[in-house]
């Protein structure tokens, strides 16, 4: 970000600063309100006028969430879904991207075009046949059924190919002269040279998988297979007016995301153009 | 490994081709099974009366398409709602994001990095927790929105349950959720404009408005088109935001906030009419394809 050394304010600047920061405060207010509600006693939640700072702080809502919903299970399912998807998609995307960028073989162009053309077809358009296929191989309401469609991603392949284009061919040739195998060249020269792109892709995949609701909603139906997003949706439906309870559950769900955001803030905001088609 | 025409197969490096295929084919296989095959299936099934609960079905030509476009109430309502959603969200989000980034750029703003992160936070937080908070704020009795309205002497509003307001309440939520994303995109675009142009205009005595109108906006055109279509396409395929905000009331009489993606979901998994669901999926795809083609043409012109 740009640092402005000479900050000489005039009145208009001051007004604009106040306006923007008020707006930003409004943007994050819902989160503050959520945390505040989750820490209140049930009898204080519906107080009128509403209180931003709880009169009495309590963790009772959180304890109750753990009794009523298998939060740990949801966390585990989400984490597993996110980690496996990220590792697989990053691996398959970089290998495919590398090969499409650096090798010359029959049917290269048509294969690449087929992959790229699926990029602009929204998931919602083919989710029904995908579900039917999962039904045919008996993976409905299993972890496998949830996971299988997220091992490859066209956008990742496209993105990694762009990045490998800037890797000089001479590096690869030099390794070949020294007798390195093609696999070795990929793992010890190509991959380390594209580390920042891999990082960007990983963050992107984590963010789309963690927040994925539609596929888990379709494919899983029993509580033990729910990811966090789906578990929360159902939980909120079950305890529809118990605001302390589901704000506590929602707060728990966003803590990992906030930590992730604080650590990778720059990469996430810079990598935003990658997700252009998502 | 020289790049040669398709017919001079001899000049392919054998080892390279072997490596490329061993590495590529398994992954391409996955890709075929989980992407290409379902896409082809959705086209095929859109011409059938397939139902998820029976194994027998027959091809009925364009009947599904004809029925849907001529006299299908659910489809019509969903299409109108989706159009409204996509248009209003896009206009609001693009306008606000542009205004905010222009202020950030033209005025002396303290700690722009922090400010952008605050705007970006709703983008990062996943849909369900965000929607849960908003449902609480929209509560018809104790919601904080109604508390604010009470200052102006306005009685309680059923933000999500009242037919008149539910769509706009969801739009407000989506705009809040997406705004930061487009702010960052516009910011990247603005930083790409050479400072020299603006300095030169300043020396010539141009004020902020003139700089914005005659330098920034024309140079920002490609990014604006990109954002415009991105927001529209995302608006057309919106699902989670609407689903979570209205879960439980989607099937309510009037279908006030039903969108195309939800109608697909409902047809397939609630009414088991998979043939029709696929028809609707193909129609949605054609809309997105149309938008993409227009975008490509306009971007091509803009450069």
Interface residues (C-beta under 8 A of the other chain):
Chain A: X1 X2 X4 X7 X8 X9 X12 X13 X16 X17 X19 X20 X21 X23 X24 X25 X27 X28 X30 X31 X33 X34 X37 X45 X46 X48 X49 X50 X92 X95 X96 X99 X103 X104 X105 X106 X108 X111 X114 X115 X118 X120 X121 X122 X123 X124 X125 X126 X127 X128 X129 X130 X131 X132 X133 X135 X148 X149 X151 X152 X154 X182 X183 X186 X207 X210 X211 X213 X214 X217 X218 X228 X229 X230 X232 X233 X236 X237 X240 X243 X246 X247 X249 X250 X251 X253 X254 X257 X258 X260 X261 X265 X268 X269 X272 X273 X276 X277
Chain B: X1 X2 X3 X4 X6 X9 X12 X13 X15 X16 X17 X19 X20 X21 X23 X24 X27 X28 X30 X31 X33 X34 X35 X36 X37 X38 X39 X41 X42 X45 X52 X100 X103 X104 X107 X108 X109 X110 X112 X113 X115 X116 X117 X118 X119 X120 X121 X122 X124 X125 X126 X127 X128 X129 X130 X132 X133 X134 X135 X136 X137 X139 X141 X142 X144 X147 X176 X179 X180 X181 X184 X185 X188 X226 X230 X233 X237 X239 X240 X243 X244 X247 X248 X261 X264 X265 X268 X269 X274 X277 X278 X281 X282 X284 X285 X288 X289 X292
